[in-house]
């Protein structure tokens, strides 16, 4: 009995020592690169990818706790989601016009036994919509390396543009555009390497028009006739050397034509951003 007791004690110490030496599961990384290409003339296209947590890591009690992203070429990120057991990302290539459009995304996922202890970043501040009314520039203040930016049509409730911006606090519409008379939300939320995004900050705006005097005809609605250079007629030499005057058929002798920039109205409507 004494021998059995000592043996059990030795076995218990051995198992405890092995557990202490093993310690917690070591963090590991998984790297995967996604490459896409569009031929000349092909329309813009989106691609969806998912990386699942390998079963051996799941059996060790590991979960995904962070990610690093590297973009190259023309590729952009539309959205992403990191959970303990998978990572999802949707990427997009713009339309290929005169040349092949190609790009890649390198994803590096980090695993660990516990979710990140660092707090989620605070919301972005200073959201602004500036520049051309149909293709505005979006800007914000934030400390996150990754910012999810969204433009939402308030009338239809549909997302008209979305991107995950890496390392910048500005974004320009790289395809499509807004419409005059429509109202929108510009939303932004930021994250660090843990991919836990802050609460969304958003501002409302609409696209309106500003009527201005045409800067090409100075509001007159007319410009010099391009056919007769403003003379209203053409001069040719007759049989006896006498000049023959022919009325310009394009401007009917007026020497002017409707302004091609404002279509003769003398005014130009310029789309503008109006905060709400």
WODA-V558174 format. One record per pair of residues at least 12 apart in sequence whose ideal C-beta (glycine too) atoms are under 7 Angstrom apart, sorted by the first residue. I is the first residue (numbers start at 1). J is the second residue. D is the distance in Angstrom with one decimal. If there is no record, write none. Layout:
I,J,D
I,J,D
This chain:
24,113,5.4
25,60,4.5
25,61,5.9
25,62,5.7
25,113,5.4
27,110,6.2
27,111,5.9
27,112,4.9
28,57,6.5
28,62,6.9
28,111,5.0
29,108,5.7
29,109,6.5
29,110,5.4
30,51,6.7
30,109,4.6
31,106,6.9
31,107,7.0
31,108,4.8
32,51,5.8
32,107,5.3
33,104,5.7
33,106,4.7
34,49,5.3
34,91,6.6
34,104,6.4
34,105,4.9
35,104,4.3
36,75,6.7
36,93,5.6
36,102,6.7
36,103,6.6
37,100,6.2
37,102,3.9
38,93,5.2
38,96,4.2
38,100,6.8
38,101,4.3
39,96,6.2
39,100,6.2
40,96,5.5
40,99,6.6
40,100,6.1
41,96,6.5
42,96,5.0
43,95,5.5
44,92,6.4
44,93,6.4
44,94,5.1
44,95,4.6
44,175,6.0
45,92,7.0
45,93,5.8
46,78,6.3
46,90,5.9
46,91,7.0
46,92,4.5
47,91,5.3
48,90,5.0
49,89,5.4
50,86,5.8
50,88,5.0
51,86,6.5
51,87,4.6
51,107,6.7
51,109,6.4
52,85,6.7
52,86,4.9
53,85,4.7
53,86,6.4
57,111,5.6
61,113,5.5
62,111,4.2
62,112,6.6
62,113,6.3
63,84,3.7
63,85,6.8
63,111,6.5
63,112,6.7
64,82,5.9
64,83,6.9
64,84,5.7
64,87,6.1
64,109,5.4
64,111,5.9
65,110,5.7
65,111,6.5
65,112,4.2
65,115,6.2
65,116,5.5
65,194,6.7
66,110,4.2
66,116,6.7
66,193,4.5
66,194,5.0
66,195,6.7
67,82,5.7
67,87,6.2
67,107,6.3
67,108,6.6
67,109,5.2
67,110,7.0
67,193,6.6
67,195,5.4
68,108,4.2
68,193,6.2
69,105,6.6
69,107,6.1
69,166,6.3
70,106,4.1
71,103,6.9
71,105,5.8
71,166,6.2
72,103,5.9
72,104,5.0
73,102,5.2
73,103,3.0
73,104,6.1
74,93,5.7
74,94,5.8
74,101,4.8
74,102,6.6
74,103,4.5
75,91,5.4
75,93,5.9
75,103,2.8
75,104,6.2
75,105,5.8
76,91,6.8
76,92,5.3
76,163,5.8
76,174,6.6
77,89,6.4
77,91,5.6
77,105,6.9
77,163,6.6
77,164,3.9
78,90,4.5
78,91,6.7
78,92,5.3
78,162,5.3
78,163,6.4
79,148,7.0
79,162,6.0
79,164,6.6
80,164,5.7
80,195,6.8
82,195,3.7
87,107,6.7
87,109,5.7
89,105,6.9
89,107,6.8
91,105,5.5
94,174,6.1
94,175,5.4
116,194,4.3
118,194,6.6
120,196,4.9
120,198,5.8
121,143,6.4
121,144,5.2
121,190,5.3
121,191,6.4
121,192,6.2
121,198,4.6
122,198,5.9
123,189,6.9
123,198,4.9
123,199,5.0
123,201,4.4
124,140,4.4
124,141,6.4
124,142,4.2
124,147,6.8
124,188,4.5
124,189,6.7
124,190,5.4
124,198,7.0
124,201,4.6
125,141,4.7
125,201,6.7
126,140,5.9
126,141,4.0
127,140,4.9
127,186,6.0
127,188,6.0
127,201,5.8
127,202,7.0
127,203,4.6
129,186,5.4
129,203,6.9
129,205,5.1
129,273,5.0
130,273,6.7
132,271,6.9
133,178,7.0
133,207,4.9
133,271,2.9
133,272,4.8
133,273,5.5
134,177,4.3
134,178,5.2
134,207,6.9
134,271,5.1
135,173,4.7
135,177,5.1
136,173,6.9
136,273,5.6
137,170,6.2
137,172,5.3
138,170,6.9
138,171,4.7
138,186,5.8
139,169,6.1
139,170,4.7
140,169,5.5
140,188,4.9
141,169,6.4
142,169,6.0
142,190,4.4
144,190,2.9
144,191,5.3
144,192,5.9
145,166,6.8
145,167,5.9
145,192,6.0
146,164,5.9
146,166,6.1
146,190,6.7
146,191,4.9
147,165,4.7
147,188,5.7
147,190,4.8
148,164,5.3
148,188,7.0
148,189,5.3
148,197,6.0
149,162,6.7
149,163,5.2
149,165,5.8
149,171,5.2
149,188,5.2
150,162,4.7
150,187,4.5
151,184,5.7
151,186,5.9
152,184,6.3
152,185,4.3
152,187,6.7
153,182,6.1
153,184,6.1
154,183,4.3
154,184,6.1
154,185,5.9
155,182,6.3
155,183,6.2
160,176,6.8
161,173,6.1
161,176,6.2
178,207,5.0
179,207,6.5
180,207,5.2
180,209,5.8
180,271,5.4
181,207,6.8
182,206,6.8
182,207,5.8
183,204,6.9
183,206,4.4
184,205,5.9
185,202,5.0
185,204,5.7
186,202,6.2
186,203,5.4
186,205,6.7
187,200,4.8
187,201,6.9
187,202,3.9
188,200,7.0
188,201,5.7
189,201,6.9
203,275,6.9
204,276,4.4
205,273,5.5
205,274,6.2
205,275,5.1
205,276,5.7
206,274,5.1
206,276,5.9
207,271,5.6
207,273,6.6
208,272,5.7
208,274,4.8
209,269,4.4
209,270,6.5
209,271,5.7
209,272,6.8
210,270,5.0
210,272,4.9
211,267,5.4
211,269,5.6
212,267,6.9
212,268,5.4
212,270,6.1
213,266,6.8
213,267,6.5
214,259,6.1
214,261,5.8
214,262,4.0
214,266,5.5
214,267,6.1
214,268,5.0
216,259,6.0
216,261,4.3
217,259,3.9
217,261,7.0
217,262,6.4
217,266,6.4
219,266,4.3
220,266,6.0
221,258,6.5
221,259,5.6
221,262,6.6
221,264,4.4
221,265,5.9
221,266,4.0
222,256,4.4
222,257,6.9
222,258,6.5
222,259,6.1
223,256,6.6
223,257,6.2
223,259,4.9
224,256,6.2
225,248,6.3
225,250,6.1
225,251,3.9
225,255,5.5
225,256,5.6
225,257,4.8
226,257,6.8
227,248,5.6
227,250,3.9
227,251,6.7
228,248,3.9
228,251,6.4
228,255,6.7
230,255,4.3
230,256,6.9
231,255,6.0
232,247,6.9
232,248,5.6
232,251,6.4
232,253,4.3
232,254,6.0
232,255,4.0
233,245,4.9
233,246,6.0
233,247,5.4
233,248,5.7
233,253,6.4
234,246,4.7
234,248,6.5
